[in-house]
Amino acid sequence: MNGTGDKWPDVAGRFTAEGHVLPVRIYYEDTDFSGRVYHASYLRFCERGRSELLRMTGASHSDLFEVGNDGGGIFFAVRRIVADYLAPAGIDDLVEVHSKFAAVSGARLTIEQLVSRGTTELMRAQVIVAALAANGRPRRLPADLAARLKPKLAMTDQNTNAEDR
């Protein structure tokens, strides 16, 4: 870890009862010629949300690649994204990227994400990432990582179940 968390404790976002939330300001570089957020920018925002979700769970990308559970590093590659673009955002908007684990198993993580502005849903995504060894082959999640992620999965399951009742 690079220690930035000491100076800027909220730069990585925060956990809520529903999962992780990362604030993102919309800049000129995020927009297309119409001044609205370009569709690929939402994917970058979601990547940041997933990275900070992992970091705040104690699993930064650099730490995972360097160590791994058995001395071999791992990294994540996106296997599948299903995205629904629901409403536009524009320059200077402050949006939130909500991320939560939907499934943790074997060599895969499924993460559900929502980008919103206030109560307006802008984009929803379901992302499946695969854990890969340094040689690029699939690798099961290290046991210590799975153990850190499972409580976050249980937390979001409890909230989902409570809402369904």
C-alpha positions as CSV (number, residue, x, y, z in Angstrom):
1,M,0.0,0.0,0.0
2,N,1.3,3.5,-0.8
3,G,0.1,5.2,2.4
4,T,-2.2,7.8,0.6
5,G,-5.1,6.5,2.8
6,D,-3.5,8.3,5.8
7,K,-3.7,11.8,4.1
8,W,-6.9,11.2,2.2
9,P,-9.0,8.6,4.1
10,D,-12.0,9.0,1.9
11,V,-10.3,8.9,-1.5
12,A,-11.2,5.2,-1.8
13,G,-14.8,5.8,-1.1
14,R,-16.7,4.2,1.8
15,F,-18.7,1.1,2.8
16,T,-22.4,1.4,3.4
17,A,-24.9,-1.3,4.4
18,E,-25.4,-2.0,0.7
19,G,-21.8,-2.2,-0.3
20,H,-19.1,0.2,-1.5
21,V,-19.7,3.7,-2.7
22,L,-17.1,5.8,-4.7
23,P,-17.8,9.5,-5.6
24,V,-16.7,10.5,-9.1
25,R,-16.7,14.1,-10.4
26,I,-17.5,14.4,-14.2
27,Y,-14.8,16.3,-16.0
28,Y,-14.6,17.6,-19.6
29,E,-12.4,14.6,-20.5
30,D,-15.3,12.2,-19.6
31,T,-17.8,13.7,-22.0
32,D,-18.5,13.5,-25.7
33,F,-19.1,16.4,-28.1
34,S,-22.6,16.9,-26.7
35,G,-21.3,17.5,-23.1
36,R,-22.8,14.2,-21.9
37,V,-20.8,11.4,-20.4
38,Y,-19.4,9.2,-23.1
39,H,-20.5,5.6,-22.6
40,A,-17.0,4.2,-22.2
41,S,-16.4,6.6,-19.4
42,Y,-18.9,4.8,-17.3
43,L,-16.8,1.6,-17.7
44,R,-13.8,3.5,-16.4
45,F,-15.8,4.7,-13.4
46,C,-16.9,1.1,-12.7
47,E,-13.3,-0.1,-12.9
48,R,-12.3,2.4,-10.3
49,G,-15.3,1.3,-8.1
50,R,-14.2,-2.3,-8.4
51,S,-10.6,-1.5,-7.6
52,E,-11.5,0.5,-4.5
53,L,-13.9,-2.1,-3.4
54,L,-11.1,-4.7,-3.5
55,R,-8.6,-2.2,-1.9
56,M,-10.9,-1.5,1.0
57,T,-11.4,-5.2,1.5
58,G,-7.6,-5.5,2.0
59,A,-6.8,-6.8,-1.5
60,S,-5.2,-4.1,-3.7
61,H,-4.3,-5.1,-7.2
62,S,-0.6,-4.6,-6.6
63,D,-0.6,-6.6,-3.4
64,L,-2.4,-9.5,-5.1
65,F,-0.1,-9.6,-8.1
66,E,3.0,-9.4,-5.9
67,V,2.1,-12.1,-3.3
68,G,-0.9,-14.3,-3.8
69,N,-1.8,-17.0,-1.2
70,D,0.9,-19.5,-2.2
71,G,3.6,-17.1,-3.3
72,G,2.3,-16.7,-6.9
73,G,0.6,-13.5,-7.8
74,I,-2.8,-13.2,-9.3
75,F,-4.6,-10.5,-11.3
76,F,-8.2,-10.0,-12.4
77,A,-9.4,-9.8,-16.0
78,V,-12.9,-8.8,-17.0
79,R,-14.6,-11.8,-18.6
80,R,-18.0,-10.3,-19.1
81,I,-19.9,-7.0,-18.7
82,V,-23.6,-6.5,-19.1
83,A,-24.3,-2.8,-19.0
84,D,-27.6,-0.8,-19.2
85,Y,-27.3,2.9,-19.8
86,L,-30.4,4.5,-18.2
87,A,-29.9,8.3,-18.1
88,P,-27.2,10.8,-19.0
89,A,-24.8,12.7,-16.8
90,G,-23.0,15.8,-17.7
91,I,-19.9,17.9,-17.0
92,D,-19.5,18.9,-13.3
93,D,-22.0,16.3,-12.1
94,L,-21.0,14.4,-9.0
95,V,-22.0,10.8,-9.4
96,E,-21.6,7.7,-7.1
97,V,-20.4,4.3,-8.2
98,H,-22.0,1.7,-6.0
99,S,-20.3,-1.7,-6.1
100,K,-21.1,-5.0,-4.3
101,F,-20.1,-8.6,-4.6
102,A,-22.9,-10.7,-6.0
103,A,-20.9,-14.0,-6.1
104,V,-17.5,-15.2,-5.0
105,S,-16.5,-18.7,-6.2
106,G,-13.6,-20.6,-7.7
107,A,-11.7,-18.3,-9.9
108,R,-14.5,-15.7,-10.4
109,L,-16.0,-12.7,-8.8
110,T,-19.4,-11.3,-9.9
111,I,-19.8,-7.6,-9.0
112,E,-23.0,-5.6,-9.4
113,Q,-22.5,-1.9,-10.0
114,L,-24.8,1.1,-10.2
115,V,-23.7,4.7,-11.2
116,S,-26.2,7.2,-9.9
117,R,-26.6,11.0,-9.4
118,G,-28.7,11.5,-6.4
119,T,-31.7,9.2,-6.7
120,T,-31.3,9.0,-10.5
121,E,-29.9,5.7,-11.8
122,L,-27.6,6.4,-14.7
123,M,-26.0,3.1,-15.5
124,R,-26.2,-0.5,-14.1
125,A,-23.6,-3.2,-14.8
126,Q,-23.0,-6.8,-13.8
127,V,-19.3,-7.6,-14.2
128,I,-17.7,-11.0,-14.0
129,V,-13.9,-11.0,-13.4
130,A,-11.7,-14.0,-13.6
131,A,-8.7,-14.5,-11.4
132,L,-5.6,-15.3,-13.4
133,A,-2.1,-16.4,-12.5
134,A,0.9,-14.4,-13.8
135,N,1.1,-16.8,-16.8
136,G,-2.5,-15.8,-17.8
137,R,-4.1,-19.1,-16.8
138,P,-7.2,-19.2,-14.6
139,R,-6.5,-19.6,-10.9
140,R,-8.7,-20.2,-7.9
141,L,-9.0,-17.2,-5.6
142,P,-6.5,-17.5,-2.7
143,A,-8.2,-18.8,0.4
144,D,-7.3,-15.7,2.4
145,L,-8.8,-13.4,-0.2
146,A,-12.0,-15.5,-0.5
147,A,-12.2,-15.3,3.3
148,R,-12.0,-11.5,3.3
149,L,-14.6,-11.2,0.5
150,K,-17.2,-13.6,1.9
151,P,-18.4,-11.3,4.8
152,K,-19.0,-8.5,2.2
153,L,-21.0,-10.9,0.1
154,A,-23.0,-12.0,3.2
155,M,-23.6,-8.3,4.1
156,T,-25.1,-7.5,0.7
157,D,-27.1,-10.8,0.7
158,Q,-28.7,-9.8,4.1
159,N,-29.7,-6.4,2.7
160,T,-31.1,-7.9,-0.5
161,N,-33.1,-10.5,1.5
162,A,-34.4,-7.9,3.9
163,E,-35.6,-5.7,1.0
164,D,-37.3,-8.7,-0.6
165,R,-39.4,-9.4,2.5
